[in-house]
């Protein structure tokens, strides 16, 4: 049994010959898992997102793909801001909740300690986060390519980030690099 399923693969996955090649390519690039949140106390929303990058600069920016038909995109478009939370290895259930894969009676934020900020709700147990202001968005395929200016960053210790690779959550393991020069310290 793998991935928590009875079958070797996800039971609803498309057969290999019907899978989109671009989606398969994207799946072969390991990505960190984040939850983006937006909205105010009366309209909080969030979404698990792994398609993003951070662009350093003055100011630094985050570039993210957000589905055009999602509640998150609507909230970002309305409020002009969001909070990016970085997930750790122990946050799989939270990732599934915000991805719509795990039931959440009472809503996405039920039983989750949240603090409302000018950028959107922050999830208290996720200490590494960026507070972002919408700069621009461009229609890109089925998504919006959203660029935000990072106004503030909170960094917490994160020994084991949660990753996504080939349709499954993974964790990072430190392994010796067989290509490394044995005389070189890293």
N, C-alpha and C positions, 0 to 999 in steps of 0.2 A: 504494500500500500504506500503511495507517495502523495504528497501534497494534501493529506487529510481526506483523500477520496478513496472509494472502494476500487476504482479503476486506475490504470496506470496514467491515464490522461484525464483532463477535465471532461466530464460527461457531455457538456454542451459545446465543446470546442468543434470548430469546423474541421472537416477532414483535410489532411495535409494538401491535397491537390486543389482545394478551394480557398486556401488561405491567401490573403493579400500579401504579395512579396514585400511591399514597403513596410507593412506591419511586422512581417517576419524579420526584416532587417532591423527595425527599431527594437524588437525583442532581443536581438543579439548584442545590444549595447546595454550593459548594466547601468542602472539608474538609481539614484537615491530616492526614497519615498518621502513625500511631503504631504501635508494637508494645508490647503489654502482656505481661509475663512474670510467672510465679508458680511456686511450688513450691520444693523443695529440691534438693540434688545428685542425689537418686535419682528425682525425679519432676518435673523441669523441664518447663514447657510455656509456650507463648506464642501470640499471635494478633495479626494485623494488624487495627487498629481505627481507623475514621475518625469514628465517631459519639460525640463527647464534647464536653464543655465544662469550662472551669476557672472556679470560683466563688471570687473573692477574698474574704477575710475573716480572722477570727481564731478558729479556724484556717481556712486556705483548703481548698477541696475540689475534687475532680474527680468529674464525673458522666459515666458511660459506659454505652453499651448493649453487653451481652455476650450472645451466644446461650446459651440455657439448657442446650443439649445439648453445649456445647463442653468440651473438656478444661480450658480456661482457667477457665471458671466453676467447675468442680469443684475446681480447685486453689485459687482465691480463696476459695471457700466453706470449704474445709478449713483453709487457712493463715491466712485473715483478712487477707491483704495481697497487694500486687503492685507492680511497677515499670512506670511508663509511660515509654517511650522515644520521642522525637520524631525522625522521619526526615528526611533531606535529599535533595536531587535525585539524588545518586549512590547512593541506597539502594533502588532499585527492585527489584533481585533479592532483597534481604532482605525487602522488603514482600511480594513474591510467595511467598517461602518460607514466611513465617509466615501467609499467607493460604491456604496449601495449593494454590497455583497452580503452584509450581515444585517438582520433585522434590528431596528432601533425604535422600539415602542416609545412613543412620546416625543419623537423627533431626534435629529442628529445629535443635539446637545444634551439630551436627557441623561442624567447621572454623570455629566462631565462638568468639572469645575471650570467656569469661564469668567473672564473679566472683559467687559466692553471697553474698547479704546476708540480713539478717533479713526483708526484704520480698519477696525472690525473686531470681532471677538478673538481673544487669546485663550488658548487651551492651557490651563495652568500647569499640567504635568509635562508639557512639552516646552522645555526651557530654551531651546535654540530656535530663534525665530527672527524674521525680518519684517519690518513694517513698511509697506510699499504704497506708493502713490501712482495711479495710472498716468502714464505719459502718452501712450498711443496704442492702437491695436489695428491689426490688418487681417482681413479675411484670408485664411490659408487652408485650402481643402475643406475638411469638415470642422475645422477649429478656427479660433482667433489666435493669432500670434500677438500676445499681450506683453508690452514692455512697461515696466514700472520703475520709478526712481525709489531707491532704498533710503528711507528717511532715518531709520534707526535699526540697530541690530542688537539682539540679546544672545549671548553665547553661554551655553551650559556644557558641562562635561558630557561627551557622547562617545563612549568607547566602542560600541557596536552599532553602527548605523543599519537601518533596515534598507535593503536593496531589492530591486525588481529585475529579474533576468529570465527570459524565455518563459514568461507566463507564471512565474512563481516568486514568492518572497525568498530572499536569501539574506544571510548575514556574512559579514566580512571576517575572515580568519587570517590571522598573521601566520604566514608560512615562509620559511626561508626561500629566498630567490636563488634558484639553482644557477642562474646566469651571473649572479653577483660575484665580484672579485673577492675571494676569501680573505685577502689581506686588507680589504677596504672596510672601514667601519661606516655604518649608515646612521 
